[in-house]
């Protein structure tokens, strides 16, 4: 009965068009009413406590770093470096997109910001070179999926807070899986364009490569600082976010001098608006999470999934399928906030490593950003590229399936995630 009330309230309010944050509040209130313990003061206290978290301070600073990266020309320099390295090969602009997306993922942590920047910079070039526009847009959308996986990652911050899992370990454990997602895109793009004929730009000379590398070197210093700092305990993920924002501002304003003081207000406002949406979602989700715990809903789910507790791979398969289905209708952040308090007790009962689960759960939610009908990245690419959602959706299918295949390969072979992760953080 409790599960029915929870799902009914959540799906019912969403069907009425209520924003996700208010739907989560309504869901928590419905559970309180059903348990005869409705109290507006408890609702308010949980909302306040939901946002009162030091690790969540990383969100606004990583958002600011992403905004600065796009406005301060860090994105353009990274694309130029990727162009110098692989732009000359057959299908080279596609490889440029994948390589640039991987490098940009290590700077911003925001898939939407990466998708907007890549589409604005590369889609017109790909169309002029004769590439299929929907396929090119699909590749750019899929490449942005690496953003929440390769550290730094706003999604890992939200999950780490919701699941009480080390954010530093999640960051480090996401590096190799993120690279594998990029490799899957690389192979898929090669297969799709192997018989097409395009006119690639001339091969960059060694001198041109060195110029592009020198131009992008300071931008590429940011992920090195963040990863090394986390690895050796120099700073926490929250402090790493501050370092990232300050570093990006300094490089853009003082070194490159392409970010003006007059642009700062707009950057701060954009970062604050996006942060406000995320923080309100987190705060509202705390009400539902608290009621889920009080109502003992995880225990009910554990009893339903009890036959799978002794078979972690099958359990992970079931959880991934559920997350895939939810991801088709819901954005990444609310999916994390709703499902994390439900799944974590089950994961712990089955003896599954929380960091391993967090990485796969995050990959699933990231791919959800390109799954129709509700795909935030699809909407972003369609808007920036002046295309219809149908065109982008048509182009994204082969890349999305390749990334799901990699994800389920990690379910079958957990060592793909855990062996590199243990090598990184010991």
C-alpha positions in Angstrom: 0.0 0.0 0.0 2.8 2.4 0.9 4.5 1.8 -2.5 1.2 2.4 -4.3 0.7 5.7 -2.4 4.2 6.8 -3.2 4.0 6.0 -6.9 0.4 7.3 -7.2 1.2 10.6 -5.7 4.4 11.1 -7.7 3.0 10.1 -11.1 -0.3 11.8 -10.5 1.2 15.2 -9.7 3.6 14.9 -12.6 0.7 14.0 -14.9 -1.0 17.2 -13.8 2.0 19.1 -15.0 3.3 20.0 -11.6 7.1 20.8 -11.5 9.2 17.9 -10.3 10.2 19.7 -7.1 6.6 20.3 -6.1 5.7 16.8 -7.1 8.3 15.5 -4.6 6.9 17.7 -1.9 3.4 16.5 -2.7 4.6 12.9 -2.6 6.1 13.3 0.8 3.0 15.0 2.1 0.8 12.2 0.7 2.9 9.6 2.6 2.6 11.7 5.8 -1.1 11.9 5.4 -1.5 8.2 4.8 0.5 7.4 8.0 -1.5 9.9 10.0 1.5 12.0 10.9 1.0 15.1 8.7 2.9 18.1 10.1 3.8 21.2 8.0 6.7 21.9 10.4 8.3 18.6 9.6 7.9 19.4 5.9 9.6 22.7 6.3 12.4 21.3 8.5 13.3 18.6 5.9 13.2 21.1 3.1 15.7 23.3 4.9 17.9 20.4 5.9 17.9 19.1 2.3 19.7 22.1 1.1 21.9 22.6 4.3 24.8 20.5 3.1 28.4 21.5 2.7 29.2 19.2 -0.2 26.4 20.7 -2.2 28.3 24.0 -2.3 30.3 22.3 -5.1 27.3 22.7 -7.4 27.3 26.5 -7.9 31.0 26.6 -8.3 31.1 23.8 -10.9 28.2 25.5 -12.7 30.2 28.7 -12.7 33.3 27.0 -14.0 31.2 25.6 -16.9 29.8 29.0 -17.8 33.2 30.6 -17.7 34.6 27.7 -19.8 32.2 28.5 -22.6 32.3 32.3 -22.5 36.0 32.5 -21.9 36.9 30.6 -25.0 38.3 27.5 -23.1 35.9 25.3 -25.2 37.2 26.8 -28.5 40.8 26.1 -27.6 40.0 22.5 -26.7 38.2 22.0 -30.0 41.1 23.5 -31.9 43.5 21.1 -30.1 41.3 18.1 -31.0 41.1 19.4 -34.6 44.9 19.6 -34.8 45.2 16.0 -33.5 42.6 14.0 -35.3 40.8 16.4 -37.7 42.6 15.2 -40.8 41.5 11.5 -40.6 38.5 10.1 -42.4 35.4 11.1 -40.4 37.8 13.3 -38.5 35.3 15.9 -37.3 33.4 13.2 -35.5 36.5 12.1 -33.7 37.2 15.8 -32.9 33.8 16.0 -31.3 34.4 12.9 -29.1 37.9 14.0 -28.1 36.8 17.5 -27.4 33.8 16.3 -25.3 36.1 14.1 -23.2 38.4 17.0 -22.6 35.6 19.4 -21.8 34.0 16.9 -19.5 37.1 17.2 -17.3 36.4 21.0 -17.0 32.7 21.7 -16.5 30.9 18.6 -15.2 27.7 19.7 -16.9 26.4 17.7 -19.9 24.1 20.4 -21.1 26.9 23.1 -21.1 29.2 20.7 -23.0 26.4 19.9 -25.5 25.6 23.5 -26.2 29.3 24.4 -26.7 30.1 21.4 -28.9 27.0 22.0 -31.1 27.6 25.7 -31.6 31.3 25.1 -32.5 31.2 21.8 -34.5 27.8 21.2 -36.0 28.1 24.0 -38.7 31.6 22.7 -39.6 30.3 19.1 -39.9 27.4 20.1 -42.1 29.7 22.2 -44.4 32.0 19.2 -44.7 29.1 17.1 -46.0 28.3 15.0 -42.9 24.8 13.8 -42.3 23.3 16.5 -40.0 21.0 14.3 -37.8 23.8 11.8 -37.3 26.3 14.6 -36.5 23.8 16.1 -34.0 23.3 12.6 -32.5 27.0 12.2 -32.0 27.4 15.6 -30.4 24.5 14.8 -28.0 25.9 11.4 -27.1 29.4 12.8 -26.6 28.1 15.2 -24.0 26.9 12.2 -21.9 30.5 11.9 -20.8 30.2 15.2 -18.9 28.6 13.8 -15.7 30.9 10.8 -15.7 34.4 12.1 -16.1 35.3 14.3 -13.1 34.4 16.8 -11.9 30.7 15.9 -12.0 27.7 17.7 -10.5 25.7 14.5 -10.8 28.2 12.6 -8.6 28.0 15.4 -6.0 24.2 15.1 -5.9 24.4 11.3 -5.7 27.1 11.3 -3.1 25.1 13.6 -0.8 21.9 11.6 -1.3 23.6 8.2 -0.8 26.2 9.2 1.7 29.0 7.9 -0.5 32.5 9.4 -0.8 32.3 12.0 -3.7 36.1 11.8 -4.1 35.9 8.1 -4.7 33.0 8.5 -7.1 35.0 11.1 -9.1 38.1 8.9 -9.4 36.0 5.8 -10.2 34.3 7.6 -13.0 37.4 8.3 -15.1 37.9 4.9 -16.8 34.1 4.3 -17.4 33.9 7.7 -19.0 36.7 6.9 -21.3 35.0 3.7 -22.2 31.9 5.5 -23.2 34.0 7.7 -25.4 35.6 4.6 -27.0 32.1 3.2 -27.7 31.2 6.4 -29.6 34.5 6.3 -31.4 33.9 2.7 -32.7 30.3 3.4 -33.6 31.2 6.6 -35.5 33.9 4.7 -37.4 31.4 2.0 -38.4 28.8 4.5 -39.6 31.1 6.7 -41.7 33.6 4.1 -42.9 32.0 4.1 -46.4 31.2 7.8 -46.7 33.4 10.2 -48.6 34.1 13.6 -47.0 36.7 16.2 -47.6 38.8 16.3 -44.4 40.9 19.4 -43.6 44.6 19.0 -44.3 46.8 17.3 -41.7 48.1 19.8 -39.2 51.9 20.1 -39.1 53.8 19.2 -36.0 54.3 23.0 -35.4 50.5 23.6 -35.7 49.9 20.8 -33.2 52.4 22.3 -30.7 50.8 25.7 -31.1 47.3 24.3 -30.4 48.6 22.3 -27.5 50.4 25.4 -26.0 47.2 27.4 -26.5 45.0 24.9 -24.7 47.6 23.8 -22.1 46.4 26.2 -19.4 42.8 25.1 -19.9 43.9 21.5 -19.7 45.6 22.2 -16.4 42.3 22.4 -14.6 41.4 18.7 -14.6 44.9 17.8 -13.7 44.8 20.1 -10.7 41.4 18.7 -9.6 42.2 15.0 -10.0 45.7 15.2 -8.4 44.3 17.3 -5.6 41.6 14.8 -4.9 43.9 11.8 -5.2 46.4 13.1 -2.7 43.8 14.7 -0.3 44.9 18.3 -1.0 41.3 19.4 -1.0 37.7 18.1 -0.8 35.4 17.9 -3.8 33.7 21.1 -2.6 37.0 22.9 -2.4 37.9 21.5 -5.8 34.8 23.2 -7.2 36.0 26.5 -5.8 39.5 25.9 -7.3 37.9 25.1 -10.6 35.8 28.2 -10.7 38.6 30.6 -9.6 41.1 28.9 -12.0 38.7 29.2 -14.9 38.0 32.9 -14.1 41.8 33.7 -13.8 42.7 32.0 -17.0 39.9 33.6 -19.0 40.3 37.1 -17.6 44.0 37.5 -16.9 45.8 35.1 -19.2 43.5 34.8 -22.3 41.8 38.1 -21.7 38.7 37.0 -23.5 36.3 37.4 -20.6 35.4 40.9 -19.7 34.3 42.3 -16.3 31.1 43.4 -17.9 30.2 39.7 -18.7 30.6 38.5 -15.1 27.1 39.5 -13.9 25.5 37.4 -16.7 27.7 34.4 -15.9 27.0 34.6 -12.2 23.3 35.0 -12.8 23.2 32.0 -15.2 25.1 29.8 -12.7 22.9 31.0 -9.9 19.6 30.2 -11.8 20.7 26.7 -12.7 22.0 26.1 -9.1 18.7 27.3 -7.6 16.8 24.7 -9.7 19.1 21.9 -8.6 19.1 23.0 -4.9 15.3 23.3 -4.7 15.0 19.8 -6.2 17.5 18.4 -3.6 15.6 20.2 -0.8 12.2 18.9 -1.9 13.6 15.4 -2.4 14.7 15.3 1.2 11.0 15.3 2.3 10.3 12.3 0.1 13.6 10.6 1.2 12.7 11.1 4.9 9.2 9.7 4.4 10.5 6.8 2.4 12.7 5.9 5.3 9.9 6.4 7.9 7.5 4.4 5.9 10.0 1.5 5.6 9.5 1.5 1.9 13.0 0.2 1.1 12.3 -2.9 3.4 9.2 -3.6 1.3 11.3 -3.4 -1.9 14.0 -5.6 -0.4 11.4 -8.2 0.4 10.1 -8.0 -3.2 13.6 -8.4 -4.6 14.8 -10.9 -2.0 15.2 -13.7 -4.6 17.8 -11.5 -6.4 19.8 -10.5 -3.3 22.1 -13.5 -3.7 22.6 -12.8 -7.4 24.1 -9.3 -7.5 24.5 -9.3 -11.3 20.8 -10.0 -11.9 19.9 -7.5 -9.2 22.0 -4.8 -10.9 20.4 -5.7 -14.2 16.9 -5.2 -12.8 17.9 -1.9 -11.2 19.5 -0.7 -14.4 16.4 -1.6 -16.4 14.1 0.3 -14.0 16.4 3.3 -14.1 16.4 3.2 -17.9 12.6 3.3 -18.0 12.4 6.1 -15.5 15.1 8.0 -17.4 12.9 8.1 -20.5 10.4 10.3 -18.6 12.4 12.2 -16.1 15.5 14.4 -16.0 18.8 13.2 -14.4 18.7 15.1 -11.1 15.2 14.2 -10.0 15.8 10.6 -11.0 18.9 10.5 -8.8 17.0 12.1 -5.9 14.0 9.9 -6.1 15.6 6.5 -6.8 18.8 6.7 -4.6 17.1 6.4 -1.2 15.0 3.5 -2.6 17.9 1.6 -4.2 20.7 2.1 -1.7 19.3 -0.2 1.1 18.8 -2.9 -1.5 22.3 -2.4 -2.9 23.8 -2.6 0.6 21.7 -5.7 1.5 23.1 -7.4 -1.6 26.7 -6.6 -0.7 27.3 -4.4 -3.8 30.0 -1.8 -3.5 28.2 1.6 -3.2 30.9 3.3 -5.4 30.5 0.7 -8.1 26.7 1.1 -8.0 27.0 4.9 -8.0 29.1 4.9 -11.2 26.7 2.6 -13.1 23.7 4.5 -11.7 25.2 7.7 -12.9 26.1 6.4 -16.3 22.5 5.2 -16.7 21.1 8.6 -15.7 23.5 10.4 -18.0 22.4 8.3 -21.0 18.9 9.2 -19.9 19.7 12.7 -20.9 19.5 11.6 -24.6 16.6 9.1 -24.3 13.4 10.4 -25.8 10.8 11.7 -25.2 12.3 13.7 -22.3 16.0 14.2 -23.2 17.5 17.5 -21.9 20.5 17.2 -24.2 18.4 16.4 -27.2 16.4 19.6 -26.6 19.7 21.5 -26.2 21.2 20.2 -29.4 18.0 20.7 -31.3 17.7 24.3 -30.1 21.4 25.3 -30.7 21.5 23.4 -34.0 18.2 24.8 -35.2 16.8 21.3 -35.8 13.7 19.4 -34.8 13.8 16.9 -31.9 12.8 14.1 -34.3 16.0 14.7 -36.4 18.3 14.7 -33.4 16.5 11.6 -31.9 16.9 9.8 -35.2 20.6 10.5 -35.2 21.3 9.6 -31.6 20.0 6.0 -31.6 23.1 4.1 -32.7 25.3 6.0 -30.2 22.9 5.6 -27.3 22.6 1.9 -27.9 26.4 1.6 -27.9 26.7 3.4 -24.6 24.0 1.2 -23.1 25.9 -1.8 -24.3 29.0 -0.6 -22.5 27.0 0.0 -19.3 25.6 -3.5 -19.3 29.1 -4.9 -20.0 30.1 -3.2 -16.7 27.2 -4.9 -15.0 28.4 -8.3 -16.2 32.0 -7.5 -15.3 32.2 -5.2 -12.3 36.0 -5.4 -12.4 35.9 -3.0 -15.4 34.9 -0.3 -13.0 36.5 -1.4 -9.7 40.0 -2.5 -10.8 40.9 0.9 -12.3 39.2 2.7 -9.4 41.2 0.8 -6.8 44.3 1.5 -8.7 43.5 5.2 -8.5 42.5 5.6 -4.9 43.9 2.5 -3.4 
